[in-house]
């Protein structure tokens, strides 16, 4: 506690704002537990950059923690690109303080003689990724906490290719940041280095989204879509993209169209949660819409609901939409002709069905760690190959490579193209998905996410992961475990032979068990939230489309049995 008190008292100097000093003094005198939580560590980079609760302290998102990160990034840019006219672009979302924090970040860059393009108003994360290359920048930053609760904010760094930072840049940037004290941050702006941007980049991004996501689907004029931005940034892009692509029957949920960091109409602004789409689903039933689309606050994730075989709106999961979107893109590529260098991409905790799909089309499926930064890195690492598309289970998808991050804007258009084409051909989005199960195997997934907050929660998560490694699961639902993949030690162990082989991916705190019948269980702590996540995948053949419900129910029962067996329900 003495170290924490020393760190806290270092924030009482005249370098810090009076209000900050007053709050820290109050915590020192009245609330040692809160003081401990705010100063027991420095805010760290995870799979999505730096994300946390806003407030005063080294373990909070504020002017000083972001300023220090920006100073470290500035120093790194000057080191990597000496004698270069450096440029960065900054965007921000609808969250509280995002605009003022973005301004602070811009001022620190400018104080370091780095040209800053700052969006004049909130914009989507995919547009920021696009803008990095469009404006010829060395880096980009977006202020967002994605779908986290209202008290959160965050800071994601993008590199020259438009993708999020990956090794070695991330470690080298963190090393630069760690060399600094907060007093080293140059907060005094050089306004001549800051340029506000908006419509020109918007036009280029929207045009590119239409170009990459529009496949001249028949039946657009008859396809009815209900869209909600869940109080986030996608309202600045998706309605216009759909309009330019020829969709006229788009109903916007007005109660959720106004950007608002309190997210007043939802418990969580996360399209993965069925509750978030309640208003949109209700409207869809009222007007007989074909599809519901909802996006998270920074518009990189999308949730899609379509009519199931019983005619009811059903929210699909990220694996389902990813498979059908990828198949559609592969069909389009097949029509043009495969050149033999195409690949699709997914992540280690996403559905194995992506591998089945790739095999059927004769293309490669590259598998990465969780996070789209790794998929973007594949594109950089394999310039001789053509990226068709790909995604991850957490409701993210990327269409082509013009945006180097998950992109709900273009993916929304792609989903509508699939739905409109299917409807025009007497089918539906859902029926096309069932046909995929019949053609490539019926894979079904389930996610269990446990929240463990604070210092004690972090210890509990650490212990759970340790227990799974030291006392490995022997069987799952009666099927023997045959391989254990430990991404922390980069080893894959074949339980039957004892053979240990290397995993050719960066180290990550993920453990995956696979059984004889292809059942898979993955465990990983979240990199951006106080959670531990368990991912389950089961599969069965679907011999005929008409047997979908029977096989679907059996797989659901199997998943529920596994969750109960592992005491995670």
VEXDREN-2710 file (C-alpha; in Angstrom, 1 decimal):
% VEXDREN-2710
k/r/px/py/pz
1/UNK/0.0/0.0/0.0
2/UNK/3.0/2.3/0.6
3/UNK/4.0/2.1/-3.1
4/UNK/0.4/2.9/-4.1
5/UNK/0.4/5.9/-1.7
6/UNK/3.7/7.2/-3.1
7/UNK/2.4/6.9/-6.6
8/UNK/-0.8/8.7/-5.7
9/UNK/1.1/11.5/-4.0
10/UNK/3.2/12.0/-7.1
11/UNK/0.0/13.3/-8.7
12/UNK/-0.3/16.1/-6.2
13/UNK/2.4/18.3/-7.8
14/UNK/1.6/21.5/-9.7
15/UNK/1.9/19.7/-13.0
16/UNK/-1.6/18.3/-12.4
17/UNK/-4.9/20.1/-12.6
18/UNK/-6.3/21.5/-9.3
19/UNK/-9.5/19.3/-9.6
20/UNK/-7.3/16.2/-10.0
21/UNK/-5.2/17.0/-7.0
22/UNK/-8.3/17.7/-4.9
23/UNK/-9.9/14.3/-5.8
24/UNK/-6.7/12.4/-5.0
25/UNK/-6.3/14.1/-1.7
26/UNK/-9.9/13.2/-0.9
27/UNK/-9.2/9.5/-1.8
28/UNK/-6.0/9.5/0.3
29/UNK/-7.9/10.8/3.3
30/UNK/-11.2/8.9/2.9
31/UNK/-11.2/6.0/0.6
32/UNK/-8.0/3.8/0.6
33/UNK/-9.7/0.9/-1.3
34/UNK/-10.7/3.2/-4.2
35/UNK/-7.2/4.8/-4.2
36/UNK/-5.7/1.3/-4.3
37/UNK/-7.8/0.3/-7.4
38/UNK/-6.9/3.5/-9.2
39/UNK/-3.2/3.4/-8.6
40/UNK/-2.2/-0.3/-8.1
41/UNK/-1.0/-0.6/-11.7
42/UNK/-0.6/1.4/-14.9
43/UNK/-3.2/1.1/-17.7
44/UNK/-2.0/-1.6/-20.1
45/UNK/-2.5/-2.5/-23.8
46/UNK/-4.7/-5.6/-24.4
47/UNK/-6.1/-7.2/-27.6
48/UNK/-8.0/-4.0/-28.3
49/UNK/-5.4/-1.4/-27.2
50/UNK/-5.9/0.5/-23.9
51/UNK/-9.3/0.4/-22.4
52/UNK/-10.6/1.1/-18.9
53/UNK/-12.8/3.1/-16.6
54/UNK/-12.5/6.9/-16.9
55/UNK/-11.3/8.8/-13.8
56/UNK/-8.2/10.0/-12.0
57/UNK/-5.3/7.6/-11.5
58/UNK/-2.7/5.5/-13.3
59/UNK/-5.2/2.7/-13.7
60/UNK/-7.8/4.9/-15.3
61/UNK/-8.4/6.5/-18.7
62/UNK/-7.8/10.3/-18.3
63/UNK/-5.8/13.2/-19.8
64/UNK/-2.6/12.1/-18.2
65/UNK/-2.6/8.3/-19.0
66/UNK/-3.6/9.0/-22.6
67/UNK/-1.1/11.9/-22.7
68/UNK/1.7/9.6/-21.5
69/UNK/0.8/7.0/-24.1
70/UNK/0.7/9.6/-26.9
71/UNK/4.0/11.0/-25.8
72/UNK/5.5/7.5/-25.9
73/UNK/4.0/6.9/-29.3
74/UNK/5.3/10.2/-30.6
75/UNK/8.8/9.4/-29.4
76/UNK/8.5/6.0/-31.1
77/UNK/7.3/7.5/-34.4
78/UNK/10.3/9.9/-34.5
79/UNK/12.6/7.0/-33.8
80/UNK/11.2/4.7/-36.5
81/UNK/10.7/7.5/-39.1
82/UNK/13.6/9.9/-38.6
83/UNK/13.7/12.9/-40.9
84/UNK/10.1/12.3/-42.0
85/UNK/7.2/14.6/-42.0
86/UNK/5.1/12.6/-39.6
87/UNK/1.3/12.4/-39.9
88/UNK/-1.4/10.8/-37.7
89/UNK/-5.2/10.7/-37.9
90/UNK/-7.5/10.7/-34.9
91/UNK/-11.2/9.7/-34.6
92/UNK/-13.5/9.3/-31.6
93/UNK/-16.8/7.8/-30.8
94/UNK/-19.9/8.8/-28.8
95/UNK/-18.6/8.2/-25.3
96/UNK/-18.3/10.7/-22.6
97/UNK/-15.1/12.8/-22.9
98/UNK/-14.2/11.1/-26.2
99/UNK/-14.1/14.5/-28.0
100/UNK/-12.1/16.3/-25.3
101/UNK/-9.7/13.3/-24.9
102/UNK/-9.2/13.2/-28.7
103/UNK/-8.4/16.9/-28.6
104/UNK/-5.8/16.2/-25.8
105/UNK/-4.2/13.4/-27.9
106/UNK/-4.1/15.7/-30.9
107/UNK/-2.4/18.5/-28.9
108/UNK/0.3/16.1/-27.6
109/UNK/1.1/14.9/-31.1
110/UNK/1.2/18.5/-32.3
111/UNK/3.5/19.5/-29.5
112/UNK/5.8/16.8/-30.8
113/UNK/5.8/18.4/-34.3
114/UNK/3.5/15.6/-35.7
115/UNK/0.9/16.6/-38.2
116/UNK/-2.6/15.7/-36.9
117/UNK/-5.8/15.1/-39.0
118/UNK/-8.6/15.2/-36.4
119/UNK/-12.1/14.3/-37.3
120/UNK/-14.3/17.3/-36.5
121/UNK/-17.1/15.0/-35.2
122/UNK/-17.5/11.4/-34.1
123/UNK/-16.8/8.8/-36.8
124/UNK/-16.7/5.0/-37.0
125/UNK/-13.6/2.9/-36.3
126/UNK/-13.6/1.4/-39.8
127/UNK/-13.4/4.9/-41.3
128/UNK/-10.4/5.6/-39.0
129/UNK/-8.6/2.5/-40.3
130/UNK/-9.4/3.5/-43.9
131/UNK/-8.2/7.1/-43.3
132/UNK/-4.7/6.0/-42.1
133/UNK/-3.8/4.8/-45.6
134/UNK/-6.1/7.3/-47.5
135/UNK/-4.3/10.2/-45.9
136/UNK/-0.8/8.6/-46.0
137/UNK/-0.3/8.6/-42.2
138/UNK/2.2/6.7/-40.2
139/UNK/-0.3/6.0/-37.5
140/UNK/-3.9/6.5/-36.3
141/UNK/-5.7/6.6/-33.0
142/UNK/-9.3/6.1/-32.2
143/UNK/-10.9/7.0/-28.8
144/UNK/-13.4/4.3/-28.1
145/UNK/-14.3/1.5/-25.6
146/UNK/-16.3/-0.4/-28.2
147/UNK/-19.3/-2.0/-26.5
148/UNK/-18.1/-1.6/-22.8
149/UNK/-20.4/0.1/-20.2
150/UNK/-20.7/3.9/-20.2
151/UNK/-18.0/4.5/-17.6
152/UNK/-15.4/3.1/-20.0
153/UNK/-13.3/4.7/-22.7
154/UNK/-10.2/3.6/-24.6
155/UNK/-7.4/4.3/-27.0
156/UNK/-6.6/2.1/-30.0
157/UNK/-3.5/2.6/-32.0
158/UNK/-3.2/1.8/-35.8
159/UNK/-0.1/1.5/-37.8
160/UNK/0.8/2.6/-41.3
161/UNK/-1.0/-0.3/-43.0
162/UNK/-4.3/0.7/-41.3
163/UNK/-4.3/-2.3/-38.9
164/UNK/-3.9/-2.1/-35.2
165/UNK/-0.4/-2.3/-33.8
166/UNK/1.1/-5.8/-33.5
167/UNK/4.4/-7.2/-32.4
168/UNK/7.1/-5.8/-32.5
169/UNK/5.5/-2.3/-32.6
170/UNK/3.2/-2.8/-29.6
171/UNK/6.0/-3.9/-27.3
172/UNK/8.4/-1.2/-28.6
173/UNK/5.7/1.5/-28.1
174/UNK/5.0/0.2/-24.6
175/UNK/8.7/0.3/-23.8
176/UNK/8.8/4.0/-24.9
177/UNK/5.8/4.8/-22.8
178/UNK/7.3/3.0/-19.7
179/UNK/10.5/5.1/-20.0
180/UNK/8.4/8.2/-19.3
181/UNK/6.9/9.9/-16.3
182/UNK/3.7/11.9/-16.7
183/UNK/5.7/15.1/-16.3
184/UNK/7.5/14.2/-19.6
185/UNK/4.3/14.7/-21.6
186/UNK/4.2/17.8/-23.8
187/UNK/0.7/19.1/-23.5
188/UNK/1.2/22.5/-25.0
189/UNK/-0.4/22.3/-28.4
190/UNK/1.0/23.6/-31.7
191/UNK/-2.3/24.4/-33.4
192/UNK/-0.6/24.9/-36.8
193/UNK/-0.1/21.1/-36.8
194/UNK/-3.8/20.2/-36.3
195/UNK/-6.2/20.0/-39.2
196/UNK/-9.9/19.2/-38.8
197/UNK/-11.2/16.7/-41.4
198/UNK/-14.7/15.4/-42.3
199/UNK/-16.6/15.3/-45.6
200/UNK/-13.7/14.6/-48.0
201/UNK/-12.7/11.5/-46.1
202/UNK/-16.3/10.5/-45.5
203/UNK/-17.0/10.5/-49.2
204/UNK/-13.9/8.4/-50.0
205/UNK/-14.8/5.9/-47.2
206/UNK/-18.5/5.6/-48.2
207/UNK/-17.6/5.1/-51.8
208/UNK/-15.1/2.4/-50.9
209/UNK/-17.7/0.7/-48.7
210/UNK/-20.2/0.6/-51.5
211/UNK/-17.6/-0.5/-54.0
212/UNK/-16.5/-3.4/-51.8
213/UNK/-19.9/-4.5/-50.4
214/UNK/-22.3/-4.0/-53.3
215/UNK/-22.6/-7.1/-55.6
216/UNK/-25.6/-5.8/-57.6
217/UNK/-28.0/-8.1/-55.7
218/UNK/-31.4/-8.5/-57.3
219/UNK/-34.5/-7.6/-55.2
220/UNK/-33.0/-4.6/-53.3
221/UNK/-36.1/-2.5/-53.8
222/UNK/-38.2/-5.2/-52.1
223/UNK/-35.8/-5.9/-49.2
224/UNK/-36.9/-4.4/-45.9
225/UNK/-34.3/-3.5/-43.3
226/UNK/-34.6/-2.2/-39.7
227/UNK/-31.4/-0.5/-38.6
228/UNK/-30.2/0.7/-35.2
229/UNK/-26.9/2.4/-34.4
230/UNK/-27.5/1.8/-30.6
231/UNK/-26.6/5.5/-29.9
232/UNK/-23.2/5.1/-31.6
233/UNK/-21.3/6.3/-34.6
234/UNK/-22.6/4.1/-37.4
235/UNK/-25.5/6.6/-37.9
236/UNK/-22.8/8.7/-39.7
237/UNK/-22.2/6.0/-42.4
238/UNK/-24.5/3.0/-42.7
239/UNK/-27.8/4.8/-43.8
240/UNK/-25.9/6.6/-46.5
241/UNK/-24.0/3.4/-47.7
242/UNK/-27.3/1.5/-47.9
243/UNK/-29.0/4.3/-49.8
244/UNK/-26.2/4.6/-52.3
245/UNK/-26.3/0.8/-52.8
246/UNK/-30.0/1.0/-53.7
247/UNK/-31.7/0.0/-50.5
248/UNK/-34.8/2.3/-50.0
249/UNK/-36.8/0.3/-47.4
250/UNK/-34.5/1.1/-44.4
251/UNK/-36.3/1.9/-41.2
252/UNK/-34.0/3.6/-38.6
253/UNK/-34.8/3.2/-34.9
254/UNK/-35.0/6.9/-34.1
255/UNK/-35.0/6.4/-30.3
256/UNK/-31.4/5.0/-30.7
257/UNK/-30.2/7.1/-33.6
258/UNK/-28.9/10.0/-31.5
259/UNK/-25.3/9.4/-30.3
260/UNK/-25.3/9.2/-26.5
261/UNK/-22.6/7.9/-24.2
262/UNK/-25.1/6.9/-21.6
263/UNK/-26.8/4.4/-24.0
264/UNK/-30.1/5.2/-22.3
265/UNK/-32.3/2.7/-24.1
266/UNK/-30.2/-0.5/-23.6
267/UNK/-28.5/-2.3/-20.7
268/UNK/-25.4/-2.8/-22.9
269/UNK/-24.8/-1.3/-26.4
270/UNK/-23.6/-4.7/-27.6
271/UNK/-25.3/-6.3/-30.6
272/UNK/-24.1/-9.7/-29.2
273/UNK/-26.8/-9.2/-26.5
274/UNK/-30.4/-9.9/-27.7
275/UNK/-31.7/-7.3/-25.3
276/UNK/-29.8/-4.5/-27.2
277/UNK/-31.9/-5.2/-30.3
278/UNK/-35.3/-5.3/-28.5
279/UNK/-36.6/-2.1/-30.1
280/UNK/-35.4/-3.0/-33.5
281/UNK/-36.8/-6.6/-33.3
282/UNK/-40.2/-5.2/-32.2
283/UNK/-40.2/-2.7/-35.1
284/UNK/-39.3/-5.5/-37.6
285/UNK/-42.2/-7.6/-36.4
286/UNK/-44.5/-4.6/-36.7
287/UNK/-43.6/-3.8/-40.3
288/UNK/-42.8/-7.3/-41.5
289/UNK/-39.1/-6.5/-42.2
290/UNK/-36.7/-9.1/-43.6
291/UNK/-33.6/-8.2/-41.5
292/UNK/-32.5/-6.3/-38.4
293/UNK/-29.0/-4.9/-38.2
294/UNK/-27.6/-3.3/-35.0
295/UNK/-24.0/-2.0/-34.5
296/UNK/-21.9/-1.3/-31.4
297/UNK/-20.8/2.3/-30.5
298/UNK/-17.8/2.5/-32.7
299/UNK/-19.4/0.5/-35.5
300/UNK/-16.9/-2.4/-35.8
301/UNK/-19.3/-5.1/-34.7
302/UNK/-22.7/-5.9/-36.1
303/UNK/-25.6/-8.1/-34.9
304/UNK/-28.0/-9.5/-37.5
305/UNK/-31.4/-10.9/-37.0
306/UNK/-33.4/-12.6/-39.8
307/UNK/-36.5/-14.7/-40.1
308/UNK/-36.1/-18.3/-39.1
309/UNK/-37.9/-21.2/-40.7
310/UNK/-40.9/-20.5/-38.5
311/UNK/-41.0/-16.9/-39.7
312/UNK/-39.9/-15.3/-36.4
313/UNK/-37.0/-12.9/-36.2
314/UNK/-33.9/-14.6/-34.7
315/UNK/-30.6/-13.1/-33.7
316/UNK/-27.7/-14.9/-35.4
317/UNK/-24.4/-15.3/-33.7
318/UNK/-21.1/-14.1/-35.1
319/UNK/-20.0/-17.5/-36.3
320/UNK/-23.2/-18.0/-38.3
321/UNK/-23.0/-14.6/-40.1
322/UNK/-19.3/-15.1/-40.6
323/UNK/-19.8/-18.4/-42.4
324/UNK/-22.5/-17.2/-44.7
325/UNK/-20.8/-13.9/-45.5
326/UNK/-17.5/-15.8/-46.3
327/UNK/-19.4/-18.3/-48.5
328/UNK/-21.1/-15.5/-50.4
329/UNK/-17.7/-13.7/-51.0
330/UNK/-16.2/-17.0/-52.1
331/UNK/-19.0/-17.6/-54.6
332/UNK/-18.4/-14.1/-56.0
333/UNK/-14.7/-14.9/-56.3
334/UNK/-15.4/-18.2/-57.9
335/UNK/-17.5/-16.5/-60.6
336/UNK/-14.5/-14.2/-61.4
337/UNK/-12.2/-17.2/-61.2
338/UNK/-9.8/-18.4/-58.5
339/UNK/-6.2/-17.6/-59.1
340/UNK/-4.9/-20.0/-56.5
341/UNK/-3.6/-17.4/-54.1
342/UNK/-6.9/-16.6/-52.2
343/UNK/-7.3/-17.0/-48.5
344/UNK/-10.0/-16.4/-45.9
345/UNK/-9.3/-15.9/-42.2
346/UNK/-10.7/-16.5/-38.7
347/UNK/-9.5/-16.9/-35.1
348/UNK/-8.6/-19.8/-32.9
349/UNK/-11.8/-19.4/-30.8
350/UNK/-14.2/-19.1/-33.8
351/UNK/-16.1/-21.9/-35.5
352/UNK/-14.0/-24.7/-37.1
353/UNK/-16.6/-24.5/-39.9
354/UNK/-14.5/-21.9/-41.6
355/UNK/-11.8/-24.6/-42.3
356/UNK/-14.5/-26.9/-43.8
357/UNK/-15.6/-24.0/-46.0
358/UNK/-12.1/-23.2/-47.2
359/UNK/-11.4/-26.9/-48.0
360/UNK/-14.6/-27.1/-50.1
361/UNK/-13.6/-24.1/-52.2
362/UNK/-10.0/-25.0/-52.4
363/UNK/-8.7/-21.9/-50.7
364/UNK/-6.5/-21.5/-47.6
365/UNK/-8.0/-20.6/-44.2
366/UNK/-5.5/-18.8/-42.0
367/UNK/-6.2/-18.9/-38.3
368/UNK/-5.0/-16.2/-35.9
369/UNK/-5.2/-15.3/-32.3
370/UNK/-8.3/-13.4/-31.1
371/UNK/-8.4/-9.9/-32.5
372/UNK/-8.6/-8.4/-35.9
373/UNK/-5.2/-6.9/-35.6
374/UNK/-3.9/-10.4/-36.3
375/UNK/-6.0/-10.8/-39.4
376/UNK/-4.8/-7.4/-40.7
377/UNK/-1.2/-8.6/-40.1
378/UNK/-1.8/-11.7/-42.3
379/UNK/-2.5/-9.3/-45.2
380/UNK/0.8/-7.5/-44.6
381/UNK/2.7/-10.7/-44.1
382/UNK/1.4/-12.3/-47.3
383/UNK/1.4/-9.6/-50.0
384/UNK/1.4/-12.3/-52.7
385/UNK/-1.9/-13.6/-51.5
386/UNK/-5.4/-12.2/-52.0
387/UNK/-7.6/-11.8/-48.8
388/UNK/-11.2/-12.5/-49.7
389/UNK/-12.8/-11.9/-46.3
390/UNK/-13.0/-13.2/-42.8
391/UNK/-14.1/-12.7/-39.2
392/UNK/-14.3/-13.8/-35.7
393/UNK/-17.1/-15.1/-33.4
394/UNK/-17.5/-11.8/-31.6
395/UNK/-19.7/-10.3/-34.3
396/UNK/-16.8/-8.9/-36.4
397/UNK/-16.2/-9.2/-40.1
398/UNK/-13.9/-7.7/-42.7
399/UNK/-14.8/-7.5/-46.4
400/UNK/-11.6/-7.4/-48.5
401/UNK/-8.7/-5.4/-47.3
402/UNK/-9.5/-1.7/-47.9
403/UNK/-10.3/-1.5/-44.1
404/UNK/-7.8/-3.3/-41.9
405/UNK/-10.1/-4.0/-39.0
406/UNK/-13.6/-5.4/-38.4
407/UNK/-16.0/-3.2/-40.3
408/UNK/-19.7/-3.2/-39.5
409/UNK/-20.3/-0.6/-42.2
410/UNK/-19.4/-2.6/-45.3
411/UNK/-20.5/-5.9/-43.5
412/UNK/-24.0/-4.5/-43.1
413/UNK/-24.2/-3.9/-46.8
414/UNK/-22.8/-7.4/-47.5
415/UNK/-25.5/-8.9/-45.2
416/UNK/-28.2/-7.1/-47.0
417/UNK/-26.8/-8.2/-50.4
418/UNK/-27.0/-11.8/-49.2
419/UNK/-30.5/-11.4/-47.9
420/UNK/-31.9/-9.6/-50.9
421/UNK/-30.3/-12.1/-53.3
422/UNK/-31.7/-15.1/-51.4
423/UNK/-35.2/-13.5/-51.2
424/UNK/-35.2/-12.7/-54.9
425/UNK/-34.4/-16.4/-55.5
426/UNK/-37.2/-17.7/-53.4
427/UNK/-34.9/-18.5/-50.4
428/UNK/-33.8/-16.5/-47.3
429/UNK/-30.7/-15.6/-45.3
430/UNK/-31.6/-18.3/-42.8
431/UNK/-32.4/-21.0/-45.4
432/UNK/-29.0/-20.2/-47.1
433/UNK/-27.3/-20.8/-43.7
434/UNK/-29.1/-24.2/-43.2
435/UNK/-27.9/-25.2/-46.7
436/UNK/-24.4/-24.4/-45.6
437/UNK/-24.8/-26.8/-42.7
438/UNK/-26.0/-29.5/-45.1
439/UNK/-23.1/-28.9/-47.5
440/UNK/-20.2/-28.4/-45.1
441/UNK/-21.2/-29.9/-41.7
442/UNK/-23.4/-28.5/-38.9
443/UNK/-21.3/-26.7/-36.4
444/UNK/-22.9/-24.9/-33.5
445/UNK/-21.2/-22.7/-30.9
446/UNK/-21.9/-21.3/-27.5
447/UNK/-20.0/-18.6/-25.4
448/UNK/-20.0/-18.4/-21.6
449/UNK/-18.6/-15.2/-20.2
450/UNK/-17.9/-14.8/-16.5
451/UNK/-17.3/-11.3/-15.1
452/UNK/-14.7/-11.0/-12.3
453/UNK/-14.0/-7.3/-11.3
454/UNK/-11.2/-5.6/-9.5
455/UNK/-7.9/-7.0/-8.1
456/UNK/-9.6/-10.1/-6.5
457/UNK/-11.3/-10.8/-9.8
458/UNK/-8.1/-10.7/-11.8
459/UNK/-6.6/-13.2/-9.3
460/UNK/-9.6/-15.4/-9.6
461/UNK/-9.3/-15.5/-13.4
462/UNK/-5.6/-16.2/-13.1
463/UNK/-6.3/-19.2/-10.8
464/UNK/-9.1/-20.6/-13.1
465/UNK/-6.7/-20.6/-16.0
466/UNK/-4.0/-22.2/-13.9
467/UNK/-6.4/-24.9/-12.7
468/UNK/-7.3/-25.8/-16.3
469/UNK/-3.6/-26.2/-17.2
470/UNK/-2.6/-28.1/-14.1
471/UNK/-5.7/-30.3/-13.9
472/UNK/-6.7/-30.7/-17.6
473/UNK/-10.1/-31.8/-18.6
474/UNK/-10.0/-35.6/-19.6
475/UNK/-13.3/-35.8/-21.4
476/UNK/-16.2/-33.5/-22.5
477/UNK/-19.7/-34.9/-22.7
478/UNK/-18.3/-38.5/-22.8
479/UNK/-15.9/-37.8/-25.6
480/UNK/-12.2/-38.2/-24.7
481/UNK/-9.9/-35.1/-25.0
482/UNK/-7.3/-35.9/-27.7
483/UNK/-5.4/-32.6/-28.0
484/UNK/-4.6/-29.8/-25.7
485/UNK/-3.4/-26.6/-27.3
486/UNK/-1.7/-24.2/-24.8
487/UNK/-1.0/-20.9/-26.6
488/UNK/0.8/-19.5/-23.5
489/UNK/3.6/-22.1/-24.0
490/UNK/3.0/-22.4/-27.8
491/UNK/2.6/-26.1/-27.5
492/UNK/0.0/-28.6/-28.8
493/UNK/-0.1/-32.0/-27.0
494/UNK/-1.5/-35.1/-28.6
495/UNK/-2.9/-36.9/-25.5
496/UNK/-3.0/-40.3/-27.4
497/UNK/0.7/-40.3/-28.3
498/UNK/2.2/-37.8/-25.9
499/UNK/3.7/-36.0/-28.9
500/UNK/4.2/-32.3/-28.3
501/UNK/4.4/-29.9/-31.3
502/UNK/4.9/-26.2/-31.6
503/UNK/2.2/-23.7/-32.3
504/UNK/3.4/-21.2/-34.8
505/UNK/1.5/-18.2/-33.3
506/UNK/2.5/-15.5/-30.8
507/UNK/2.0/-16.5/-27.2
508/UNK/-1.4/-15.8/-25.7
509/UNK/-3.2/-16.9/-22.6
510/UNK/-5.6/-19.3/-24.3
511/UNK/-6.2/-23.0/-23.7
512/UNK/-8.1/-25.2/-26.2
513/UNK/-9.3/-28.8/-25.6
514/UNK/-10.4/-30.9/-28.6
515/UNK/-12.2/-34.3/-28.2
516/UNK/-12.5/-37.4/-30.4
517/UNK/-15.9/-36.3/-31.7
518/UNK/-14.6/-32.8/-32.7
519/UNK/-16.1/-31.0/-29.7
520/UNK/-13.9/-28.1/-28.8
521/UNK/-13.6/-26.0/-25.6
522/UNK/-11.5/-22.8/-25.4
523/UNK/-10.8/-20.8/-22.3
524/UNK/-9.2/-17.3/-22.4
525/UNK/-9.3/-14.2/-20.2
526/UNK/-10.5/-11.1/-22.1
527/UNK/-7.8/-8.6/-23.0
528/UNK/-10.1/-5.6/-22.6
529/UNK/-12.7/-6.5/-19.9
530/UNK/-12.6/-8.1/-16.4
531/UNK/-13.9/-11.4/-17.8
532/UNK/-12.9/-15.0/-18.5
533/UNK/-14.5/-16.5/-21.6
534/UNK/-15.3/-20.1/-22.5
535/UNK/-16.0/-21.0/-26.1
536/UNK/-17.7/-24.3/-27.0
537/UNK/-18.1/-25.8/-30.5
538/UNK/-20.0/-29.1/-31.3
539/UNK/-20.9/-30.6/-34.7
540/UNK/-22.9/-33.2/-36.4
541/UNK/-23.7/-34.0/-40.0
542/UNK/-27.0/-32.6/-41.5
543/UNK/-28.0/-35.1/-44.1
544/UNK/-31.1/-33.2/-45.3
545/UNK/-32.2/-29.7/-44.8
546/UNK/-35.6/-30.9/-43.6
547/UNK/-33.9/-32.5/-40.5
548/UNK/-32.4/-29.1/-39.4
549/UNK/-34.6/-28.7/-36.3
550/UNK/-33.9/-32.2/-35.0
551/UNK/-30.1/-31.8/-35.4
552/UNK/-30.2/-28.2/-34.1
553/UNK/-32.1/-29.3/-30.9
554/UNK/-29.6/-32.2/-30.4
555/UNK/-26.6/-29.9/-30.7
556/UNK/-28.3/-27.3/-28.3
557/UNK/-28.8/-30.1/-25.8
558/UNK/-25.2/-31.2/-26.1
559/UNK/-23.9/-27.7/-25.5
560/UNK/-26.1/-27.2/-22.5
561/UNK/-25.0/-30.6/-21.1
562/UNK/-21.3/-29.6/-21.5
563/UNK/-21.8/-26.2/-19.8
564/UNK/-23.6/-28.0/-16.9
565/UNK/-20.9/-30.7/-16.7
566/UNK/-18.2/-28.1/-16.3
567/UNK/-20.2/-26.2/-13.7
568/UNK/-20.3/-23.0/-15.8
569/UNK/-24.0/-22.5/-15.8
END
